[in-house]
Amino acid sequence: MIRYPLIVFSLFFSSVLFAQSDQNVKEDFKPSSLNQPGQEYPQVNSQGYARFKILAPAADSVRVSLGLGGKGGTKLTKGNDGFWTGTTAGPMDEGFHYYNINIDGGKFNDPGALNFYGSVRWESGIEIPAHDQAFYELRDVQHGHVQQILFPSKSTGTSRRAFVYTPPGYDKNKSTRYPVLYLQHGWGEDETAWTSQGRANLIMDNLTAEGKIKPFIIVMTYGMTNEVKWGRIHEFDIKHFQTVLVDELIPYVDSHFRTISDQRNRAMAGLSMGGMETKLITLNKPDVFSHYALLSGGTYKPEDIVDKSKVKLVFLSCGSKERPDGVKSAAAALQKAGMNAVSYISEGTAHEFQTWRRSLYQLAPLLFK
Amino acid sequence: MIRYPLIVFSLFFSSVLFAQSDQNVKEDFKPSSLNQPGQEYPQVNSQGYARFKILAPAADSVRVSLGLGGKGGTKLTKGNDGFWTGTTAGPMDEGFHYYNINIDGGKFNDPGALNFYGSVRWESGIEIPAHDQAFYELRDVQHGHVQQILFPSKSTGTSRRAFVYTPPGYDKNKSTRYPVLYLQHGWGEDETAWTSQGRANLIMDNLTAEGKIKPFIIVMTYGMTNEVKWGRIHEFDIKHFQTVLVDELIPYVDSHFRTISDQRNRAMAGLSMGGMETKLITLNKPDVFSHYALLSGGTYKPEDIVDKSKVKLVFLSCGSKERPDGVKSAAAALQKAGMNAVSYISEGTAHEFQTWRRSLYQLAPLLFK
């Protein structure tokens, strides 16, 4: 994420090697910004096509899970040099995508790409450059810190991990206290997601540098306290995670960081399954949180919220390729009931991290105002 | 590292599946503690054997880089279910090992194992239980925090990443200031190594809980500032990294953390190539560091150190399977020259992280006394 090794990429060789490519595919491929240091593949071009190159001289079949044209993904073709290569059938959506490689029937990661925890496994990741990527780029601004904490959890009998983002200036303004956003990942992800593929710390650093937000702390922990398999999500019982979050993590954070530890200055947000958790916990604990945000994670109805005066903001978002109408109409109904409700639709994106990066960028300036 | 999913392991099925195993191999295999959540393989037994199981139904050859009996590693055998299985020919050394899987001529990671940055790539990792592992286990004690910082670096034109360990109590004892150890990784690793495979934070937490150390801060950053390939290490020029460390990182740390920012309270240590860097920088900058430690990373001669009165400690270590005599005789020569020099040999380990975990455990109580 931080190092950008210089790669000399020869356009000449690439056009020879990939002579089979679609005539409309621009040959301006560059290594994905999420490659492992020094790795030339996977690559992306200015149109959003992705190109893969995998060494497996004796394999019979190599397929990339990512790509258009059905669930088969992208089939790679073997060259005389033992490398399998191939390009997606069309441009990918802007932003971050998880993927994996199927080699002769087994699922592996691309040795060229960095790994990101998703789908209950560390997956390969690729970054398609986005027209609006400046808001989550690493820029020459003051940076906050991301701390790994291990907090005691009696309910689960172990020390649990969380990450805490403290804003630029936290270490210098030693008497300032800050509001806190508790921010949850989605199903199959973990507490690493928001500051890795989500770039939450860089989004906050950039917003701070532009003076667009009131600085706050973000806390991210693992939300799958009880193990639930996909497809059995109805068996999920929020009480386990609610205990960890409200009775164990919040007291630890309030005693170890300079927080403003009241309801007015505490928010909760989550993406996808993390949105479901956010909805359940905020409704169960109206005296703990005042700002609620569901990112591709469902909606609130006005009748869900008993004491509307306690809620300072409801933020609902999703990608335009999800169900934007449901999000918009839910926000409208909340507004009609007198609430401060905001909806945001990420244009051209689906149930993926680009939607959630943009959602955080829209949400942050609205918090704790 | 933190979650320990419950795995039901059937000894019955395992003894059927692995009937080809050596009669002397105990069938008490359990998932490695470094597996991805919910993954049953790789496994390790109480003797230190490692067992692998990889799905690749149509592959012709699957080989694990780890194992005894030459550089071929461990060849896996295909079963009727499409899984390839195999056990190392003998017990492995205690502690952490990097490895990868060769599938039909290509190098991939084991989908069951977590990944660790080594050899200039994210490698699979496996943990062989050690008789002395309590000192680096996650225990129910007060835990320090590990912070990711992004510090400005004019010399390299970017923000660079470092991790900062602050000891338990740092957030509560708001007026206490702490000494600092700058701790470097080895060739092909990065700034994640010491708190991931190295478990430096847990080692420090446990030492603190036992009252064995004077609390201090540890700072870890990336040491390969100029790109150098293995085999061309003689082209390495320390001045690039020295500038980042001494002129950029140290001032950032001293202005953002409650450090005691003088030579007496600043140490540098490094493993392998990080030891080489430590030696060069400490000798170049005698007014910056007072405690020097080389872990499997070379030695100092008495004549290397011009003003011996400025050096409070020289710590030299390696594994018993490396060159312990060189380390011992170098420490003896330094002692003879009137210096506070200590040598430590890690019994039964080689040029691997178990040597360096133990070395940190031995070094920490000697620092800043």
Boltz contact constraints between the chains, C-beta under 6 A:
constraints:
  - contact:
      token1: [A, 2]
      token2: [B, 161]
      max_distance: 6.0
  - contact:
      token1: [A, 36]
      token2: [B, 121]
      max_distance: 6.0
  - contact:
      token1: [A, 55]
      token2: [B, 106]
      max_distance: 6.0
  - contact:
      token1: [A, 56]
      token2: [B, 104]
      max_distance: 6.0
  - contact:
      token1: [A, 56]
      token2: [B, 105]
      max_distance: 6.0
  - contact:
      token1: [A, 56]
      token2: [B, 106]
      max_distance: 6.0
  - contact:
      token1: [A, 57]
      token2: [B, 105]
      max_distance: 6.0
  - contact:
      token1: [A, 58]
      token2: [B, 60]
      max_distance: 6.0
  - contact:
      token1: [A, 58]
      token2: [B, 104]
      max_distance: 6.0
  - contact:
      token1: [A, 58]
      token2: [B, 105]
      max_distance: 6.0
  - contact:
      token1: [A, 59]
      token2: [B, 104]
      max_distance: 6.0
  - contact:
      token1: [A, 60]
      token2: [B, 58]
      max_distance: 6.0
  - contact:
      token1: [A, 103]
      token2: [B, 103]
      max_distance: 6.0
  - contact:
      token1: [A, 104]
      token2: [B, 56]
      max_distance: 6.0
  - contact:
      token1: [A, 104]
      token2: [B, 58]
      max_distance: 6.0
  - contact:
      token1: [A, 104]
      token2: [B, 59]
      max_distance: 6.0
  - contact:
      token1: [A, 105]
      token2: [B, 56]
      max_distance: 6.0
  - contact:
      token1: [A, 105]
      token2: [B, 57]
      max_distance: 6.0
  - contact:
      token1: [A, 105]
      token2: [B, 58]
      max_distance: 6.0
  - contact:
      token1: [A, 106]
      token2: [B, 55]
      max_distance: 6.0
  - contact:
      token1: [A, 106]
      token2: [B, 56]
      max_distance: 6.0
  - contact:
      token1: [A, 107]
      token2: [B, 111]
      max_distance: 6.0
  - contact:
      token1: [A, 108]
      token2: [B, 108]
      max_distance: 6.0
  - contact:
      token1: [A, 109]
      token2: [B, 109]
      max_distance: 6.0
  - contact:
      token1: [A, 111]
      token2: [B, 107]
      max_distance: 6.0
  - contact:
      token1: [A, 115]
      token2: [B, 115]
      max_distance: 6.0
  - contact:
      token1: [A, 121]
      token2: [B, 36]
      max_distance: 6.0
  - contact:
      token1: [A, 138]
      token2: [B, 159]
      max_distance: 6.0
  - contact:
      token1: [A, 143]
      token2: [B, 150]
      max_distance: 6.0
  - contact:
      token1: [A, 145]
      token2: [B, 147]
      max_distance: 6.0
  - contact:
      token1: [A, 145]
      token2: [B, 149]
      max_distance: 6.0
  - contact:
      token1: [A, 146]
      token2: [B, 148]
      max_distance: 6.0
  - contact:
      token1: [A, 147]
      token2: [B, 145]
      max_distance: 6.0
  - contact:
      token1: [A, 147]
      token2: [B, 147]
      max_distance: 6.0
  - contact:
      token1: [A, 148]
      token2: [B, 146]
      max_distance: 6.0
  - contact:
      token1: [A, 149]
      token2: [B, 145]
      max_distance: 6.0
  - contact:
      token1: [A, 150]
      token2: [B, 143]
      max_distance: 6.0
  - contact:
      token1: [A, 159]
      token2: [B, 138]
      max_distance: 6.0
  - contact:
      token1: [A, 161]
      token2: [B, 2]
      max_distance: 6.0
  - contact:
      token1: [A, 171]
      token2: [B, 256]
      max_distance: 6.0
  - contact:
      token1: [A, 256]
      token2: [B, 171]
      max_distance: 6.0
